[in-house]
Amino acid sequence: MNKLQLFIRYLKNDRIKEYEAIIKSALYKDYEIISLRDYIEDNYDNTKKLMILRHDLDQLSNGAKMMYSMEKKYNVKSSFYFRNSTYDPKLIKEIEAYGSEASLHFEPIADFVKANNIKNKKELYSFTDWEQKCLNILKANLERYRNLLNIPCSTIASHGEYENTLVETANNHLTENTKTYNFLNIKLEAYNKEMIEKVTAYISDVPLEITDGYKYGTTPFEAIARDEKFIIFLSHPNHWHYSLWKQFKKLVKTIIRPQDFVVTKFKRI
């Protein structure tokens, strides 16, 4: 995509049409399009091609509502993960009532690092009980969602913040030992090692100026065309539709900065 094409894409602000095309392509190729909760609670035999749709709401955006509406149009299901900063009780209830999944995009290690003004990994690990304290924070956040919204939160997804980079410890470090699942009353964390090992194509979106909108070396369209057996497509709705102010910033950025073409490898933790 050249700079003119990129400028036009951001001017139109219509990436939701691309999302619709992804769904239509997968359905045409006979994929079962499901949520993470569907995956862990239902038995899918090896003859089916699966696509899990996962949305991480890192920032507030109308893109989440638009993607949810598109899924309802085609009667497919997905998982939406909300941070405490993007908590939207009305949308969460609508998603759950429809039959998709809404749950927590968790970041207790980052929260603990901020609260204690921790600067590096050594400082974090100097707190001998830091893991349990972070698990307690996570459990409290989950119970808040469950009690206020009457939703199960049976799967959760780790969020990555700058603070996690500082201490070289991802938030899903807390759920690497699946014994914590009982403590948290969950059935799956989105980066669960056993599940990820079964995935044949893991795809994530990025802004359009970075490798034309996708990282990890492939796109949903390419994976679908290859008939990949098990696809996980992670999206961030704030990359799919912009407010007027953010649209303006993207247009300016398109003019003054070159595109970034960086293919990164998926890292589970």
Secondary structure as UniProt FT lines:
FT   HELIX           3..12
FT   HELIX           15..28
FT   TURN            29..30
FT   STRAND          31..34
FT   HELIX           36..41
FT   TURN            46..47
FT   STRAND          49..57
FT   HELIX           63..73
FT   TURN            74..75
FT   STRAND          79..82
FT   HELIX           84..86
FT   HELIX           89..98
FT   STRAND          101..106
FT   HELIX           108..115
FT   TURN            116..117
FT   HELIX           121..125
FT   TURN            128..129
FT   HELIX           130..149
FT   STRAND          155..158
FT   HELIX           162..167
FT   HELIX           171..175
FT   TURN            178..179
FT   HELIX           180..184
FT   STRAND          188..189
FT   TURN            190..191
FT   HELIX           193..196
FT   TURN            197..198
FT   STRAND          201..205
FT   TURN            208..209
FT   HELIX           211..213
FT   STRAND          214..215
FT   TURN            216..217
FT   HELIX           220..225
FT   TURN            226..227
FT   STRAND          230..235
FT   HELIX           237..239
FT   HELIX           244..256
//
